[in-house]
């Protein structure tokens, strides 16, 4: 068995007709999102991570300055172009982060201790601390919970002291309290503004960067997604897709509304696991994935997937199982955080995650496509359902094939993807943004094909097959392809779902041919 490093997904073929490196991956299905940081921001390290299997780069705007983000962004774009635009960029804004104030000195609070909490600027002591949240007294009351330091410390509000401007709390989970520690308040009554002053400045800058995705933190309703989208539009960018980060109990209450307004979701299990019981997180992970799959919205599973690899050269068995099960749940992508941003082994973390994904996707349970039809089914979705059925027939007949999608905005590719067909999906587009966006979508290998512009539908299909053969996407044993194109790509020619016999092309080595001719025979 070859080592994981022999399974790097993107190796340069012997001969290439273009200057970009087209690299058929070993893992086509579940994608890998990597958070960038000091351990991974150099050009050399980024290229190694792309070769190891990175599909999406995450720039965390909770840290760093705009100048450094610009430099990393440009580096990723340069390498992505080299590798046929095989990497998308996700900019993650901080959102309304609530933190403790300054302490006179760090201290440990014990179970049963009483402590006062205030929004006023005070130097913290074991008797009284500041939490930087202006409407603390208005939003919280008796029996509400405050978590500090990633949920290690748990305070329960006993009563309000309106005169002093304090909440009087008791400690139910002991731990250390220090400067600027994150605080979580599971109450859905928080009057937080999803687009903070810092976020507004970051979104203005991001609108100019023009990444494929922006992650909106601590959203509670669909209206929060709308606010982020309007902020980007205010600065002239309506193209960036919004990823809603599900981190609060109120988001779970409004999950259908959030899915409807967003373009993708992230199950951000760190803060979510603080604000709800830990044993409820897996249940909600599976439920959110199922609902996103049904609505053709890409979904990322994030936080502590291989946390031990921040220090160690291999994950724990529990972490490997976590990644494996996220794949079986139906996640479009799994994410590395500290492992790739500040860890000691960022490239190895990607490669091992890629190997886990490769093994897991071979055990994907068969889906009943009827369970994933949208409530408002349209003609393109009917075609996508048909492509799944054709893929199942290919599998039953032991026919080696691929699905080729001709798409302008990626919609058809996302629809096919949600059914999790047995065949890999090759998506060809003349729109470079679409190609980059599809790097987040399960089972899709996107390819930028600008020469499709201006061709009729049959010529587009012929060109796509030709390039797929040229780049090695269609192996010698591939005998048939299922081609799908909707009216958006067909320029008035209607819809196309057809199967083509391409076996003879492998033998002839043909490069130029007409899809209407005998060298590429339609069998359906």
TASUL-V254470 format. One line per field, one symbol per residue. ss: DSSP state (H for helix, E for strand, L for the rest). phi: phi as a letter, one per 20 degrees, with the letter a starting at -180 (. if undefined). psi: psi as a letter, one per 20 degrees, with the letter a starting at -180 (. if undefined). A space follows every 50 residues. Layout:
BEGIN
ss: ???
phi: ???
psi: ???
END
This chain:
BEGIN
ss: LLLHHHHLLLLLLLLLLLLLLLLLLLLLLLEEEEELLLLLLLHHHHHHHH HHLLLEEEEELLLLLHHHHHHHHHHHHHHHHHLLLLLEEEEELLLLLEEE LLELLLEEELLLLEEEEELLLLLELLLEEEELLLLHHHHLLLLLEEEELL LLEEEEEEEEELLLLEEEEEEEELEEELLLLEEELLLLLLLLLLLLHHHH HHHHHHHHHLLLEEEELLLLLHHHHHHHHHHHHHLLLLLLEEEEEELLHH HHHLHHHHHHHLLEEEEEHHHHHHHLLHHHHHHHHHHHHHHHHHLLLEEE EELLLLHHHHLLLLLLHHHHHHHHHHHHHLLLEEEELHHHHLLLLHHHHH HHHHHHHHHHHLLLLLLLHHHHLLLLLLHHHHHHHHHHHHHHHHHHLLLL EEEEEELLLLHHHHHHHHLLLLLLEEEEELLHHHHHHHHHLLLEEEEELH HHLLLLHHHHHHHHHHHHHHLLLLLLLLLEEEEEELHHHHLLLLLEEEEE ELHHHHHHLLLLLLLLLLLLEELL
phi: .ffffedgfcdffgccfceeeecgffdeefecdcfeagfcefffffffff ffpfdcedeeefcndgffffffgfffffffffdllececdedefmfedcf eedgagbdeegnfdbecceffcefcgebcedfbgegffedbgmfdcdcml nfecddfeaddffemcdecdedbfrecbflefcccfgeefeeefefffgf ffffffgffmffcceeelfcbffffffffffffgdncdefeddeeeccgf fffdffffffeedacceefffffeecfgfefgffgfffgfffgfeldgcd dcnlfcgfffdeebfffffffffgfffffoffbdcddfgdecfecfffff fffffffgffffdfffeefffdfffdfcffffffgffffffffgffelee bbddddbednffffffgfelffdfdeddbedffggfgffeegmddebfcf ffgnefgffffffffgffffenfdfgffdccddcbeffeelnendccbdc edgffffemfddbdffeffbefdc
psi: pqrhiijphnqprgppiriqopnpqhoheprppppqahijiqhghghhhg hijphpppoojiqrrhghhgggghgggghgghllljprpopoqganpprr bpqgqqrpprpiqpqppqiqoqpqrihpqppnohkghhhqapiqqppqmk jgppqppgrpnhgikqppqqpioraqpapkqqqpoipjjplqohnrgggg gghgghhhglrhqpppqkqhrhhhghggghgghhkjojhpqpopooiqhh hhhkhhggggirhrqpnnifhhigirqhiighghgggggghgghjkoqpp prokglhhihhriqrrhhghhggghhghhjqhqqqpehhigjrilgghgg gghhggggghiijpqpqohhijpqhmprhhhgggghhgggghggghjkpp aqpppoqgjighghgghhimriqqopppqiohgggghiiippjpoqppmh ihpiqrghhggggggghgghijhorhiohqqoppprhhiilijbqpoqpp ojhhhhghkqgprphirhinppi.
END
